[in-house]
Amino acid sequence: MAVDYTVIVVYLAGMLAMGWWGMRRAKSKSEFLVAGRRLGPWMYSGTMAAIVLGGASTIGGVGLGYQYGLSGAWMVFTIGLGLLALSVFFSARIARLKVYTVSEMLDLRYGGRAGVISGVVMWAYTLMLAVTSTIAYATIFDVLFDMNRTLAIVLGGSIVVAYSTLGGMWSITLTDMVQFVVKTIGVLLLLLPIAVVKAGGFGEMKAKLPTEYFDPLGIGGETIFTYVLIYTFGMLIGQDIWQRVFTARSDKVARYGGTVAGTYCLVYAIAGAVIGTAAKVMYPKLPSADAAFATIVKDELPIGVRGLVLAAALAAVMSTSSGALIACATVANNDIWSRLRGAAAPESEPHDEVKGNRAFILIMGVAVIAIAIALNDVVQALTVAYNLLVGGLLVPILGGLLWRRGTAPGALAAVAAGGLSVIGLMWGYGILATEPVYYGLLASLAVYVAVSLATKPTDAAVLAAWRERLAGRDDATEPQAPAVV
């Protein structure tokens, strides 16, 4: 394993080096939080694909393929569909807003009264997303070094916190590009063909497995529908995804670059399911479906290649973890703390915005590592976060973008109704049940429409400023440095 260890160590050292390099570029709030809003199509597509395809999409996607066959692709496939929908229908408008958080968008649209509550919900979601990504280091480092769970979480989490704190979005963008290349080579170009060949080819796979393994809908219609509700809609409104949209140098880059990334996700989804199906042929009685990825990598890949593919899994986890971490810190600082600070200190009081955001990434990173060490049932925690995100925020966000008559009272009522419905129904049906998000969305939509129609329309001046911002014609445009490809 010496060669494999060397590959992994070089990869991790490279991540830290890029964090140091990014620190030298991040001199302003815009540079630190959104890479100066100047990513070109190549870097934008790569970093967007990197953040949405995390450990769940790689290790979990292969596991679903092992359990259900080709229909196991649906989870990651719906993520790709959500990214395509965001890119085609909404990303251009989002990029032109020139904001830093989803809550700032709600403030602009509804007149400055919807951001605090939505900020708390979004913060909880991004925090749990970062925690669950951090816990995945335990699995990967256990395969690599037979390492203690706590030590693995501290090691992997510390590296991500270090490069994220140093250079913010610039460091994360650079590391994500490397992670995108490593994932593409490791999973699509190496592991996929090797797994199929080792399993005897598609003919042998079909001969040895039940026919339902090759049924595109074998995982079940209700499961697919739930994936669409949680992941496709979650892609439309998550702070971690929107913050990447904000990095695009133009609305065209956001639209077309995101479309490329979404298409890549669809290919990645199918690849993971095929790898998992091949693993089922080779190892029909694994104790856990999630062990399929690590098992096939350990037993079937040659030296060096094995290290690169494990680096690909590590890259998948790190890209999601770092994206969720900076999103969590951005929301905590800009949507929650800045409002409390603004109430206690004069607006003119000087402060270093880069230093402040860097401190919040460090604080949130330490909190994420501590929670990851203490938490065992990550599936339940992430389910709660996604249900609150979709049930509480989907309607007021999309309503603000699509429906002129939506009002601030309607948005606040929708957040409250959707969030409380989800929490109450999870208590009754169980955390992992599908009903809470269904009924939570319906409650949020009904309340949003009813309260908006029953209250005074949004002030004309607020709507005029909103339209100017959407069109990119206001004075919020920041000075632009040369674009990055």
Phi, psi and omega per residue, in radians:
M1 nan 0.005 -3.054
A2 -1.015 -0.730 3.134
V3 -1.142 -0.729 3.123
D4 -1.106 -0.734 3.101
Y5 -1.067 -0.703 3.140
T6 -1.086 -0.751 3.110
V7 -1.020 -0.805 -3.108
I8 -1.140 -0.785 -3.116
V9 -1.117 -0.733 3.099
V10 -1.086 -0.718 3.129
Y11 -1.080 -0.835 -3.117
L12 -1.133 -0.688 3.100
A13 -1.112 -0.652 3.099
G14 -1.109 -0.640 3.104
M15 -1.088 -0.755 3.134
L16 -1.177 -0.661 3.118
A17 -1.102 -0.687 3.119
M18 -1.203 -0.559 3.038
G19 -1.089 -0.726 3.111
W20 -1.144 -0.726 3.121
W21 -1.126 -0.721 3.133
G22 -1.116 -0.545 3.125
M23 -1.054 -0.580 -3.109
R24 -1.290 -0.322 -3.122
R25 -1.690 -0.458 -3.027
A26 -1.482 1.493 -3.077
K27 -1.836 -0.112 -3.132
S28 -2.404 2.915 3.115
K29 -1.009 -0.761 -3.138
S30 -1.100 -0.762 3.118
E31 -1.114 -0.704 -3.043
F32 -1.289 -0.710 -3.029
L33 -1.626 -0.563 -3.067
V34 -2.373 0.474 3.078
A35 0.925 0.630 3.095
G36 1.227 0.164 -3.091
R37 0.912 0.812 -3.085
R38 -2.453 0.534 3.065
L39 -1.370 2.365 3.048
G40 -1.466 -3.128 -3.001
P41 -1.091 -0.652 -3.091
W42 -1.174 -0.901 -3.120
M43 -1.213 -0.636 3.126
Y44 -1.092 -0.825 -3.125
S45 -1.077 -0.775 -3.107
G46 -1.138 -0.781 -3.114
T47 -1.236 -0.609 3.103
M48 -1.153 -0.752 3.093
A49 -1.113 -0.651 -3.106
A50 -1.125 -0.744 -3.049
I51 -1.260 -0.618 -3.085
V52 -1.402 -0.385 -3.129
L53 -1.776 1.499 -3.095
G54 -1.723 -2.738 -3.138
G55 -1.100 -0.647 3.117
A56 -1.116 -0.655 -3.131
S57 -1.275 -0.523 -3.096
T58 -1.585 -1.170 -3.127
I59 -1.198 -0.773 3.119
G60 -1.182 -0.649 3.118
G61 -1.116 -0.736 3.066
V62 -1.129 -0.687 3.109
G63 -1.084 -0.709 3.097
L64 -1.161 -0.631 3.053
G65 -1.112 -0.690 3.091
Y66 -1.093 -0.659 -3.058
Q67 -1.457 -0.667 -3.008
Y68 -2.107 -0.123 -3.094
G69 1.482 -2.590 -3.046
L70 -1.091 -0.511 3.125
S71 -1.228 -0.173 3.040
G72 -1.159 -0.160 3.103
A73 -1.260 -0.231 -2.952
W74 -1.105 -0.613 -3.121
M75 -1.057 -0.929 -3.124
V76 -1.226 -0.552 3.118
F77 -1.079 -0.717 3.127
T78 -1.208 -0.502 3.021
I79 -1.103 -0.786 3.089
G80 -1.079 -0.710 3.109
L81 -1.102 -0.696 3.106
G82 -1.117 -0.709 3.115
L83 -1.171 -0.656 3.076
L84 -1.117 -0.772 3.137
A85 -1.098 -0.762 3.108
L86 -1.047 -0.786 -3.061
S87 -1.191 -0.756 -3.059
V88 -1.314 -0.726 -2.971
F89 -1.760 -0.479 -2.976
F90 -2.214 -0.419 -2.944
S91 -1.087 -0.638 -3.126
A92 -1.082 -0.780 3.128
R93 -1.160 -0.699 3.140
I94 -1.101 -0.767 -3.110
A95 -1.110 -0.623 -3.102
R96 -1.279 -0.254 -3.115
L97 -1.196 -0.485 3.136
K98 1.008 0.762 3.061
V99 -1.932 -3.109 -3.129
Y100 -1.996 -0.389 -3.085
T101 -2.418 2.831 3.065
V102 -1.094 -0.675 -3.123
S103 -1.124 -0.602 3.058
E104 -1.109 -0.641 3.070
M105 -1.091 -0.759 3.130
L106 -1.120 -0.673 3.090
D107 -1.073 -0.765 3.122
L108 -1.092 -0.776 -3.049
R109 -1.270 -0.672 -3.013
Y110 -1.860 0.052 3.067
G111 1.597 0.512 2.975
G112 1.412 0.358 -3.102
R113 -2.157 0.089 -3.051
A114 -1.961 -0.056 -2.935
G115 -1.365 -0.600 -3.007
V116 -1.160 -0.898 -3.113
I117 -1.089 -0.795 3.141
S118 -1.109 -0.591 3.103
G119 -1.098 -0.716 3.133
V120 -1.137 -0.771 3.118
V121 -1.083 -0.807 -3.121
M122 -1.144 -0.648 3.111
W123 -1.088 -0.771 3.131
A124 -1.082 -0.718 3.129
Y125 -1.108 -0.877 -3.096
T126 -1.171 -0.597 3.102
L127 -1.075 -0.849 -3.110
M128 -1.213 -0.559 3.065
L129 -1.110 -0.740 3.098
A130 -1.148 -0.682 -3.136
V131 -1.112 -0.852 -3.092
T132 -1.146 -0.590 3.072
S133 -1.169 -0.681 -3.123
T134 -1.171 -0.648 3.125
I135 -1.081 -0.516 -3.111
A136 -1.109 -0.370 3.094
Y137 -1.042 -0.555 -3.119
A138 -1.044 -0.742 -3.141
T139 -1.125 -0.813 -3.053
I140 -1.210 -0.804 -3.121
F141 -1.234 -0.430 3.034
D142 -1.142 -0.723 3.097
V143 -1.162 -0.709 -3.074
L144 -1.280 -0.901 -2.937
F145 -2.182 0.126 -3.056
D146 0.901 0.878 -2.977
M147 -1.655 2.561 3.048
N148 -0.989 2.494 -3.062
R149 -1.000 -0.846 -3.096
T150 -1.102 -0.772 3.139
L151 -1.108 -0.671 3.128
A152 -1.114 -0.744 3.131
I153 -1.138 -0.748 3.141
V154 -1.131 -0.750 -3.119
L155 -1.133 -0.947 -3.124
G156 -1.111 -0.772 -3.134
G157 -1.135 -0.657 -3.118
S158 -1.151 -0.656 3.117
I159 -1.124 -0.782 3.129
V160 -1.136 -0.774 3.125
V161 -1.073 -0.693 -3.096
A162 -1.101 -0.935 -3.074
Y163 -1.278 -0.497 3.092
S164 -1.222 -0.718 3.141
T165 -1.180 -0.681 -3.084
L166 -1.122 -0.942 -2.988
G167 -2.079 0.059 3.115
G168 1.037 -2.437 -3.056
M169 -1.136 -0.500 3.099
W170 -1.121 -0.812 3.110
S171 -1.087 -0.761 -3.116
I172 -1.140 -0.681 3.111
T173 -1.097 -0.815 -3.125
L174 -1.127 -0.781 3.130
T175 -1.179 -0.628 3.107
D176 -1.117 -0.620 3.096
M177 -1.117 -0.741 3.070
V178 -1.103 -0.766 -3.135
Q179 -1.105 -0.639 3.094
F180 -1.098 -0.790 3.136
V181 -1.134 -0.760 -3.133
V182 -1.107 -0.744 3.117
K183 -1.111 -0.734 -3.128
T184 -1.090 -0.826 3.141
I185 -1.190 -0.843 -3.029
G186 -1.179 -0.772 -3.047
V187 -1.597 -0.910 -3.033
L188 -1.362 -0.750 -3.013
L189 -1.591 -0.393 -3.116
L190 -1.964 -1.082 -3.025
L191 -1.117 -0.722 -3.102
L192 -1.043 -1.003 -3.127
P193 -1.144 -0.641 -3.141
I194 -1.127 -0.729 3.137
A195 -1.094 -0.755 -3.128
V196 -1.136 -0.755 3.135
V197 -1.124 -0.787 -3.136
K198 -1.100 -0.529 3.118
A199 -1.412 -0.065 3.114
G200 1.689 0.150 -3.124
G201 1.549 2.973 -3.076
F202 -1.134 -0.565 3.116
G203 -1.093 -0.793 3.118
E204 -1.171 -0.656 3.114
M205 -1.090 -0.756 3.121
K206 -1.147 -0.607 -3.114
A207 -1.242 -0.542 -3.028
K208 -1.668 -0.251 -3.064
L209 -1.997 2.678 3.080
P210 -1.048 2.710 -3.081
T211 -1.109 -0.488 -3.122
E212 -1.147 -0.315 3.077
Y213 -1.168 -0.274 -3.121
F214 -2.024 0.249 3.061
D215 -1.539 2.089 -3.105
P216 -1.034 -0.414 -3.115
L217 -1.913 0.320 -3.039
G218 -1.101 -0.450 -3.118
I219 -1.255 -0.301 3.079
G220 1.889 2.399 -3.097
G221 -1.098 -0.669 -3.124
E222 -1.163 -0.683 3.114
T223 -1.124 -0.750 3.124
I224 -1.079 -0.763 3.138
F225 -1.083 -0.699 3.110
T226 -1.133 -0.725 3.078
Y227 -1.028 -0.718 3.137
V228 -1.099 -0.811 -3.131
L229 -1.064 -0.784 -3.020
I230 -1.432 -0.872 -2.994
Y231 -1.568 -0.766 3.135
T232 -1.122 -0.865 3.118
F233 -1.223 -0.576 3.097
G234 -1.079 -0.608 3.082
M235 -1.111 -0.473 -3.078
L236 -1.304 -0.379 -2.947
I237 -2.296 -0.041 -3.077
G238 -1.239 2.403 3.115
Q239 -1.063 -0.657 -3.134
D240 -1.073 -0.604 3.133
I241 -1.402 -0.794 -3.139
W242 -1.060 -0.632 -3.108
Q243 -1.130 -0.501 3.025
R244 -1.278 -0.642 3.072
V245 -1.041 -0.663 -3.132
F246 -1.124 -0.300 -3.120
T247 -1.419 -0.217 -3.082
A248 -1.176 2.472 -3.103
R249 -1.337 -0.277 3.119
S250 -2.724 2.895 3.110
D251 -1.173 -0.503 3.106
K252 -1.185 -0.691 3.077
V253 -1.093 -0.752 3.136
A254 -1.062 -0.723 -3.098
R255 -1.267 -0.951 -3.016
Y256 -1.376 -0.646 3.078
G257 -1.125 -0.697 3.090
G258 -1.175 -0.596 3.090
T259 -1.120 -0.708 3.075
V260 -1.093 -0.790 3.137
A261 -1.094 -0.723 3.117
G262 -1.104 -0.716 3.102
T263 -1.110 -0.709 3.079
Y264 -1.021 -0.703 3.126
C265 -1.064 -0.674 3.125
L266 -1.100 -0.734 3.105
V267 -1.135 -0.752 3.140
Y268 -1.076 -0.654 3.134
A269 -1.076 -0.830 -3.129
I270 -1.143 -0.700 3.134
A271 -1.045 -0.801 -3.138
G272 -1.072 -0.715 3.135
A273 -1.154 -0.687 3.129
V274 -1.158 -0.740 3.102
I275 -1.056 -0.776 3.118
G276 -1.108 -0.681 3.102
T277 -1.118 -0.731 3.089
A278 -1.098 -0.688 3.118
A279 -1.104 -0.605 3.110
K280 -1.092 -0.627 3.105
V281 -1.185 -0.756 -3.072
M282 -1.361 -0.612 -3.081
Y283 -2.309 1.358 -2.997
P284 -1.224 -0.256 -3.032
K285 -2.241 0.815 3.054
L286 -1.179 2.578 -3.137
P287 -1.176 -0.445 -3.123
S288 -2.525 2.430 3.113
A289 -1.099 -0.602 -3.131
D290 -1.196 -0.210 3.091
A291 -1.440 -0.106 -3.053
A292 -1.073 -0.775 -3.101
F293 -1.059 -0.926 -3.094
A294 -1.100 -0.664 -3.099
T295 -1.149 -0.828 -3.119
I296 -1.160 -0.603 3.106
V297 -1.182 -0.798 -3.096
K298 -1.158 -0.703 -2.949
D299 -1.673 -0.411 -2.966
E300 -1.965 -0.301 -3.047
L301 -1.677 2.544 3.115
P302 -1.278 2.847 3.123
I303 -1.008 2.476 -3.110
G304 1.565 -0.959 3.062
V305 -1.118 -0.704 3.105
R306 -1.025 -0.763 3.119
G307 -1.103 -0.684 3.139
L308 -1.177 -0.698 3.141
V309 -1.214 -0.664 3.053
L310 -1.162 -0.603 3.022
A311 -1.105 -0.592 3.093
A312 -1.119 -0.730 3.092
A313 -1.129 -0.726 3.098
L314 -1.105 -0.683 3.108
A315 -1.088 -0.729 -3.141
A316 -1.057 -0.762 -3.128
V317 -1.193 -0.768 -3.083
M318 -1.129 -0.669 -3.108
S319 -1.136 -0.768 3.104
T320 -1.194 -0.722 -3.116
S321 -1.095 -0.804 -3.124
S322 -1.192 -0.677 3.108
G323 -1.121 -0.734 3.115
A324 -1.187 -0.624 -3.120
L325 -1.146 -0.837 -3.130
I326 -1.193 -0.562 3.076
A327 -1.141 -0.771 3.136
C328 -1.074 -0.792 -3.135
A329 -1.179 -0.661 3.131
T330 -1.110 -0.776 3.115
V331 -1.142 -0.782 -3.116
A332 -1.057 -0.722 -3.088
N333 -1.388 -0.891 -2.986
N334 -1.453 -0.532 -3.080
D335 -1.743 -0.453 -3.069
I336 -1.963 -1.075 -3.072
W337 -1.146 -0.716 -3.097
S338 -1.090 -0.563 3.110
R339 -1.229 -0.737 3.088
L340 -1.156 -0.730 3.133
R341 -1.144 -0.677 3.139
G342 -1.122 -0.540 3.121
A343 -1.317 -0.394 -3.062
A344 -1.780 -0.308 -3.050
A345 -2.278 2.590 3.090
P346 -1.045 2.538 -3.114
E347 -1.041 -0.523 -3.071
S348 -1.418 -0.099 -3.111
E349 -1.085 2.149 -3.058
P350 -1.292 2.535 3.017
H351 -2.723 2.661 -3.117
D352 -1.481 1.868 -3.054
E353 -1.178 -0.657 3.113
V354 -1.135 -0.797 3.124
K355 -1.062 -0.726 3.133
G356 -1.115 -0.793 3.127
N357 -1.169 -0.641 3.094
R358 -1.100 -0.725 3.122
A359 -1.099 -0.682 -3.142
F360 -1.190 -0.625 3.075
I361 -1.101 -0.739 3.123
L362 -1.102 -0.800 -3.124
I363 -1.114 -0.837 3.129
M364 -1.117 -0.631 3.131
G365 -1.116 -0.763 3.094
V366 -1.099 -0.731 3.122
A367 -1.098 -0.732 3.138
V368 -1.075 -0.790 3.137
I369 -1.093 -0.756 -3.135
A370 -1.104 -0.778 3.129
I371 -1.145 -0.696 -3.140
A372 -1.076 -0.652 3.118
I373 -1.179 -0.686 -3.049
A374 -1.424 -0.413 -2.973
L375 -1.638 2.404 3.102
N376 -1.917 -0.841 -3.053
D377 -1.525 1.411 -3.069
V378 -1.297 -0.487 -3.128
V379 -1.099 -0.781 3.130
Q380 -1.138 -0.728 -3.136
A381 -1.096 -0.758 -3.132
L382 -1.226 -0.599 3.097
T383 -1.109 -0.755 3.085
V384 -1.037 -0.779 -3.115
A385 -1.097 -0.815 -3.126
Y386 -1.172 -0.687 3.127
N387 -1.106 -0.723 3.096
L388 -1.154 -0.713 3.141
L389 -1.067 -0.951 -3.075
V390 -1.252 -0.812 -3.107
G391 -1.152 -0.608 -3.067
G392 -1.636 -0.569 -2.965
L393 -1.971 -0.323 -3.067
L394 -1.027 -0.864 -3.056
V395 -1.126 -0.899 -3.133
P396 -1.130 -0.540 3.130
I397 -1.258 -0.939 3.138
L398 -1.182 -0.594 3.079
G399 -1.081 -0.705 3.110
G400 -1.132 -0.589 3.140
L401 -1.377 -0.491 -2.967
L402 -1.972 -0.381 -2.992
W403 -2.153 1.971 -3.099
R404 -1.103 -0.545 -3.029
R405 -1.384 -0.154 3.116
G406 -1.073 2.449 -3.071
T407 -2.146 2.899 3.118
A408 -1.074 -0.804 3.071
P409 -1.031 -0.668 3.100
G410 -1.110 -0.719 3.134
A411 -1.142 -0.800 3.137
L412 -1.114 -0.730 3.120
A413 -1.124 -0.645 3.136
A414 -1.161 -0.735 3.094
V415 -1.060 -0.815 -3.115
A416 -1.147 -0.824 -3.098
A417 -1.128 -0.804 3.141
G418 -1.136 -0.802 -3.116
G419 -1.132 -0.797 -3.138
L420 -1.180 -0.638 3.096
S421 -1.098 -0.772 -3.141
V422 -1.077 -0.812 -3.116
I423 -1.102 -0.826 -3.139
G424 -1.095 -0.723 -3.116
L425 -1.265 -0.561 3.048
M426 -1.137 -0.601 3.087
W427 -1.121 -0.676 -3.105
G428 -1.451 -0.813 -3.069
Y429 -1.521 -0.400 -3.014
G430 1.915 2.576 -3.042
I431 -1.076 -0.649 -3.055
L432 -1.551 0.045 3.132
A433 -1.215 2.712 -3.134
T434 -1.535 -0.398 -3.056
E435 -1.054 -0.677 -3.080
P436 -0.967 -0.763 -3.113
V437 -1.256 -0.591 3.082
Y438 -1.043 -0.990 -3.053
Y439 -1.250 -0.550 3.078
G440 -1.081 -0.745 3.095
L441 -1.108 -0.767 3.141
L442 -1.104 -0.741 3.116
A443 -1.107 -0.762 3.135
S444 -1.077 -0.766 -3.132
L445 -1.142 -0.805 -3.113
A446 -1.079 -0.778 -3.120
V447 -1.188 -0.700 -3.139
Y448 -1.038 -0.841 -3.124
V449 -1.163 -0.829 -3.069
A450 -1.112 -0.830 -3.090
V451 -1.227 -0.663 3.121
S452 -1.087 -0.746 3.141
L453 -1.233 -0.473 -3.098
A454 -1.519 -0.164 -3.091
T455 -1.987 2.921 -3.111
K456 -1.095 2.364 3.120
P457 -1.002 2.702 3.108
T458 -1.014 2.436 -3.108
D459 -0.901 2.396 -3.084
A460 -1.053 -0.610 3.133
A461 -1.163 -0.674 3.099
V462 -1.119 -0.784 3.130
L463 -1.152 -0.633 3.116
A464 -1.134 -0.775 3.100
A465 -1.116 -0.646 3.103
W466 -1.096 -0.798 -3.140
R467 -1.126 -0.678 3.106
E468 -1.098 -0.729 -3.141
R469 -1.170 -0.745 3.109
L470 -1.058 -0.602 -3.134
A471 -1.437 -0.111 -3.139
G472 1.289 0.459 -3.059
R473 -1.903 0.132 -3.100
D474 -1.643 -3.027 -3.069
D475 -1.631 0.295 -3.115
A476 -1.467 -0.108 -3.113
T477 -1.104 2.264 -3.092
E478 -1.582 2.691 3.089
P479 -0.988 2.371 -3.060
Q480 -1.864 2.207 2.962
A481 -1.460 3.020 3.117
P482 -0.972 2.451 -3.091
A483 -1.227 2.725 3.095
V484 -1.933 2.319 -3.012
V485 -0.968 nan nan
